[in-house]
């Protein structure tokens, strides 16, 4: 359908007036235009695909599709040097530093840290006899603390109303706002952020925390030279090169680029991982049969902590690969979370 100036298809599809929901519009468009069509959000065209083979083609060619500049519209106004927004040689330069730290084998080594963070969060925030209604906020605090330890070797305060958590919430709200108005002139969005005192204070505070994390890691590396980076911040600091450029793919990151990668790494886990965990807990509470089957599979592989256990069960890469039912549940929750979270945020 031909887009209208500034608003794209938001008005002529009936979404903005409330006549149709976004899923209803997608179904109508599929009937009119087929299994692949374009929906315009302002001046930005979104390609919609409807068949499993389309997803297979996209995932097979991730190098092309994951570098789409529309992946996070206008987020570059807040975090211009983040990996998910880059393309070409600059993307490759950042990927060489970032991607190795997120492999499954590396995450498994942090299981004990994740368990300790969970225990600590429960002890500090959950009390017997209370009905806890802040599931989303609690999961945000927990994941932020986990990310702090395993990614940056840094103790983020996991209390639900901490200053840092409030700053992340504010920053995320501005990110969502910018991505919801991709049709607005960029100069107007830049001016709004520049003149917004609350945003500037939030950004300054998060930058100061990021700088502190980087400086602490630099001091550690001066004391222990020639050690292989064990976490994300160690890898980032080791790659510091103020003369880095896109002509030399292996030339590391500048300080400004490093700060943006630190910010995006924290924000990505804080927003997406916490929402996935929230929905995981919610859906399991509504489906005790599924919960029981997951527990049975964990018991089969000796991964359940018992009162008489002498040590914490060890999760290995082989054991993780054998948890087929748990993996299916996790993937299904991930799909449901995208439908339940992303659609309302961006389309309503």
C-alpha positions as CSV (number, residue, x, y, z in Angstrom):
1,X,0.0,0.0,0.0
2,X,1.3,3.4,-0.9
3,X,2.7,5.2,2.2
4,X,1.5,8.6,3.2
5,X,4.1,11.4,4.0
6,X,5.6,11.3,7.5
7,X,3.2,8.5,8.8
8,X,3.7,5.8,6.2
9,X,0.9,3.2,6.5
10,X,-0.1,3.9,10.1
11,X,-3.2,5.9,9.1
12,X,-4.4,4.3,5.9
13,X,-4.1,0.9,7.5
14,X,-6.5,1.8,10.3
15,X,-3.9,1.3,13.1
16,X,-3.7,4.8,14.4
17,X,-7.5,5.2,14.5
18,X,-7.9,2.0,16.4
19,X,-10.1,0.4,13.7
20,X,-7.7,-2.5,13.4
21,X,-5.0,-4.1,15.4
22,X,-1.5,-4.6,14.0
23,X,-2.0,-8.4,13.6
24,X,-5.3,-7.8,11.8
25,X,-3.5,-5.4,9.4
26,X,-0.8,-7.9,8.7
27,X,-3.4,-10.6,7.9
28,X,-5.2,-8.2,5.5
29,X,-1.9,-7.3,3.8
30,X,-1.0,-10.9,3.4
31,X,-4.3,-11.6,1.7
32,X,-3.9,-8.6,-0.6
33,X,-0.2,-8.7,-1.4
34,X,1.0,-12.3,-0.7
35,X,3.5,-13.8,1.8
36,X,6.1,-11.0,1.4
37,X,5.1,-7.4,1.6
38,X,6.2,-4.0,2.8
39,X,4.7,-2.0,5.7
40,X,5.8,1.6,6.1
41,X,6.5,3.0,9.6
42,X,6.8,6.7,8.6
43,X,9.6,6.9,6.1
44,X,11.0,3.5,7.0
45,X,9.9,0.4,5.0
46,X,9.6,-2.8,7.0
47,X,9.7,-6.1,5.0
48,X,7.2,-8.6,6.4
49,X,7.6,-12.3,5.7
50,X,5.0,-15.0,6.6
51,X,6.5,-18.4,5.8
52,X,9.1,-20.6,7.7
53,X,11.3,-20.9,4.7
54,X,11.6,-17.1,4.7
55,X,13.0,-17.2,8.2
56,X,15.3,-20.0,7.2
57,X,16.7,-17.9,4.4
58,X,17.2,-15.0,6.7
59,X,19.0,-17.0,9.4
60,X,21.1,-18.8,6.8
61,X,22.4,-15.4,5.5
62,X,22.8,-13.7,8.9
63,X,25.8,-11.7,7.7
64,X,23.6,-9.7,5.4
65,X,20.4,-9.4,7.4
66,X,21.9,-8.7,10.8
67,X,23.5,-5.6,9.5
68,X,20.3,-3.9,8.5
69,X,20.3,-0.2,9.5
70,X,16.6,-0.4,10.3
71,X,17.2,-3.1,13.0
72,X,16.9,-0.3,15.7
73,X,15.6,2.9,14.0
74,X,17.0,6.1,15.4
75,X,18.9,4.3,18.2
76,X,22.1,5.6,16.6
77,X,21.1,9.0,18.0
78,X,21.7,7.6,21.5
79,X,24.4,5.0,20.8
80,X,26.0,5.6,17.4
81,X,28.9,3.1,17.6
82,X,27.0,0.0,18.8
83,X,27.6,-3.3,17.0
84,X,23.9,-3.9,16.0
85,X,23.8,-0.6,14.1
86,X,27.0,-1.0,12.0
87,X,27.7,-2.3,8.5
88,X,30.6,-3.3,6.4
89,X,34.2,-3.0,7.6
90,X,33.2,-1.2,10.8
91,X,30.8,-4.0,11.7
92,X,33.6,-6.6,11.1
93,X,36.0,-4.6,13.3
94,X,33.6,-4.4,16.2
95,X,32.4,-8.1,15.7
96,X,36.0,-9.3,16.1
97,X,36.0,-7.9,19.6
98,X,32.4,-8.5,20.7
99,X,31.2,-11.8,19.2
100,X,33.7,-14.2,20.8
101,X,32.6,-13.2,24.3
102,X,29.0,-14.3,23.7
103,X,29.6,-17.9,22.6
104,X,27.6,-20.6,24.4
105,X,30.8,-22.3,25.8
106,X,31.8,-19.0,27.6
107,X,28.4,-18.5,29.1
108,X,28.3,-22.0,30.7
109,X,31.4,-21.2,32.7
110,X,29.5,-18.5,34.5
111,X,26.8,-20.8,35.9
112,X,28.0,-20.5,39.5
113,X,28.0,-16.7,39.2
114,X,24.4,-16.7,37.9
115,X,23.3,-18.9,40.8
116,X,24.9,-16.7,43.4
117,X,23.3,-13.6,41.8
118,X,19.9,-15.3,41.9
119,X,20.3,-16.4,45.6
120,X,21.5,-12.9,46.5
121,X,18.5,-11.3,44.7
122,X,16.0,-13.6,46.5
123,X,17.6,-12.9,49.9
124,X,17.4,-9.1,49.4
125,X,14.1,-8.6,47.6
126,X,11.8,-11.5,48.2
127,X,10.0,-12.2,51.5
128,X,7.8,-15.1,52.5
129,X,4.1,-14.4,52.8
130,X,4.2,-11.5,50.3
131,X,2.5,-11.3,46.9
132,X,5.1,-10.0,44.5
133,X,3.5,-8.0,41.7
134,X,6.7,-6.4,40.3
135,X,7.9,-9.5,38.3
136,X,9.2,-7.4,35.4
137,X,11.1,-5.0,37.6
138,X,12.6,-7.8,39.7
139,X,13.8,-9.7,36.6
140,X,15.4,-6.5,35.4
141,X,17.3,-6.1,38.7
142,X,18.5,-9.7,38.6
143,X,19.7,-9.7,35.0
144,X,21.4,-6.4,35.4
145,X,23.4,-7.8,38.3
146,X,24.2,-11.0,36.4
147,X,25.4,-8.9,33.4
148,X,27.5,-6.8,35.8
149,X,29.4,-9.8,37.2
150,X,29.9,-12.0,34.1
151,X,30.4,-9.2,31.6
152,X,32.2,-6.5,33.5
153,X,33.3,-8.1,36.8
154,X,31.4,-5.3,38.4
155,X,28.9,-5.3,41.2
156,X,25.8,-3.5,40.0
157,X,23.4,-2.8,42.9
158,X,20.5,-5.2,42.3
159,X,18.0,-3.5,44.7
160,X,14.9,-2.8,42.6
161,X,14.9,1.0,43.1
162,X,18.7,1.6,42.8
163,X,19.9,4.8,41.1
164,X,21.6,2.8,38.3
165,X,18.5,0.8,37.6
166,X,16.3,4.0,37.4
167,X,18.9,5.5,35.0
168,X,18.7,2.4,32.8
169,X,14.9,2.6,32.8
170,X,15.0,6.2,31.8
171,X,17.5,5.6,29.0
172,X,15.5,2.7,27.7
173,X,12.3,4.9,27.6
174,X,14.1,7.4,25.5
175,X,15.4,4.7,23.2
176,X,11.8,3.3,22.7
177,X,10.6,6.9,22.1
178,X,13.2,7.5,19.4
179,X,12.4,4.1,17.7
180,X,8.6,4.8,17.8
181,X,9.0,8.1,15.8
182,X,11.3,7.1,12.9
183,X,9.3,9.4,10.6
184,X,10.3,12.5,12.6
185,X,13.1,14.6,11.1
186,X,16.4,13.6,12.5
187,X,17.4,17.2,13.3
188,X,14.3,17.5,15.4
189,X,15.0,14.3,17.3
190,X,18.6,15.4,17.9
191,X,17.4,18.8,19.2
192,X,14.9,17.2,21.5
193,X,17.6,15.0,23.1
194,X,20.1,17.8,23.3
195,X,17.6,20.1,25.1
196,X,16.1,17.4,27.4
197,X,17.8,17.9,30.8
198,X,16.6,14.5,32.2
199,X,18.0,12.6,29.3
200,X,21.3,14.5,29.5
201,X,21.6,13.8,33.2
202,X,20.8,10.1,32.7
203,X,23.3,9.7,29.9
204,X,26.0,11.5,31.8
205,X,25.4,9.2,34.9
206,X,25.5,6.0,32.8
207,X,28.7,7.2,31.0
208,X,30.4,7.9,34.3
209,X,29.6,4.4,35.5
210,X,30.9,3.0,32.2
211,X,34.1,5.1,32.5
212,X,34.6,3.8,36.0
213,X,34.2,0.2,34.9
214,X,36.7,0.7,32.1
215,X,39.3,2.4,34.3
216,X,39.1,-0.4,36.9
217,X,39.7,-3.0,34.2
218,X,42.6,-1.0,32.8
219,X,44.2,-0.9,36.2
220,X,43.8,-4.7,36.6
221,X,45.4,-5.3,33.2
222,X,48.4,-3.2,34.1
223,X,48.9,-5.4,37.2
224,X,48.4,-8.7,35.3
225,X,50.0,-8.4,31.8
226,X,49.8,-11.0,29.0
227,X,46.6,-12.7,30.3
228,X,43.9,-13.8,27.9
229,X,40.7,-11.8,28.3
230,X,38.1,-13.7,30.4
231,X,35.1,-11.5,30.0
232,X,33.6,-8.8,27.8
233,X,35.1,-5.7,29.5
234,X,38.6,-7.3,29.5
235,X,38.3,-8.0,25.8
236,X,37.1,-4.4,25.2
237,X,39.9,-2.8,27.2
238,X,42.5,-5.0,25.5
239,X,41.2,-3.8,22.1
240,X,41.5,-0.1,23.0
241,X,43.2,1.8,20.1
242,X,42.5,5.5,19.6
243,X,43.8,5.2,16.1
244,X,41.4,2.4,15.1
245,X,39.8,2.9,11.7
246,X,37.8,0.9,9.1
247,X,40.8,0.5,6.8
248,X,42.4,-2.0,9.2
249,X,39.8,-4.6,10.2
250,X,41.9,-5.9,13.2
251,X,42.7,-2.5,14.7
252,X,40.5,-2.6,17.7
253,X,38.1,0.1,19.1
254,X,38.4,3.7,20.1
255,X,37.4,4.8,23.5
256,X,34.1,6.3,22.3
257,X,33.2,3.1,20.4
258,X,34.1,1.1,23.5
259,X,31.7,3.2,25.7
260,X,28.9,2.6,23.3
261,X,29.5,-1.2,23.2
262,X,29.5,-1.2,27.0
263,X,26.2,0.7,27.1
264,X,24.5,-1.4,24.5
265,X,25.6,-4.7,26.1
266,X,24.1,-3.6,29.5
267,X,21.0,-2.3,27.9
268,X,20.4,-5.3,25.7
269,X,20.6,-7.7,28.5
270,X,18.6,-5.4,30.8
271,X,15.7,-5.1,28.4
272,X,15.5,-8.2,26.3
273,X,16.8,-10.9,28.7
274,X,14.8,-9.6,31.7
275,X,11.6,-9.6,29.7
276,X,12.2,-13.1,28.4
277,X,12.8,-14.2,32.0
278,X,9.6,-12.5,33.2
279,X,7.5,-14.3,30.5
280,X,9.3,-17.6,31.2
281,X,8.2,-17.4,34.9
282,X,4.7,-16.3,34.0
283,X,4.1,-19.0,31.4
284,X,5.5,-21.7,33.7
285,X,3.2,-20.6,36.5
286,X,0.3,-21.1,34.2
287,X,1.4,-24.5,32.9
288,X,2.4,-26.7,35.9
289,X,2.6,-29.7,33.6
290,X,5.3,-28.1,31.5
291,X,7.1,-27.1,34.7
292,X,7.0,-30.6,36.0
293,X,8.4,-32.1,32.7
294,X,11.3,-29.6,32.8
295,X,12.1,-30.6,36.4
296,X,12.0,-34.3,35.4
297,X,14.4,-33.7,32.5
298,X,16.8,-31.8,34.8
299,X,16.7,-34.7,37.3
300,X,17.5,-37.2,34.6
301,X,20.8,-35.3,34.0
302,X,21.6,-34.7,37.7
303,X,21.1,-31.0,37.4
304,X,18.7,-30.5,40.4
305,X,20.1,-29.2,43.7
306,X,19.0,-31.3,46.7
307,X,19.3,-30.7,50.4
308,X,21.9,-33.5,50.9
309,X,24.0,-32.5,47.8
310,X,27.6,-31.8,48.7
311,X,28.2,-29.5,45.7
312,X,26.4,-27.5,43.1
313,X,25.5,-29.6,40.0
314,X,27.8,-28.8,37.1
315,X,26.2,-27.8,33.8
316,X,28.4,-28.8,30.9
317,X,28.0,-28.0,27.2
318,X,27.1,-31.7,26.6
319,X,24.5,-31.7,29.3
320,X,23.0,-28.4,28.0
321,X,22.8,-29.9,24.5
322,X,20.9,-32.9,25.8
323,X,18.2,-30.8,27.5
324,X,15.9,-31.0,24.4
325,X,12.6,-30.3,26.2
326,X,13.9,-27.4,28.2
327,X,15.4,-25.9,25.0
328,X,12.0,-26.2,23.2
329,X,10.2,-24.4,26.1
330,X,12.8,-21.7,26.1
331,X,12.5,-21.1,22.4
332,X,8.7,-21.1,22.5
333,X,8.8,-18.5,25.3
334,X,11.2,-16.4,23.2
335,X,8.7,-16.4,20.3
336,X,5.7,-15.6,22.6
337,X,7.7,-12.8,24.3
338,X,8.4,-11.1,20.9
339,X,4.7,-11.2,20.0
340,X,3.6,-10.0,23.5
341,X,6.3,-7.4,24.1
342,X,7.6,-6.0,20.9
343,X,4.3,-5.6,19.1
344,X,2.6,-3.5,21.8
345,X,5.6,-1.3,22.4
346,X,6.2,-0.4,18.7
347,X,2.7,-0.7,17.2
348,X,0.3,0.6,19.8
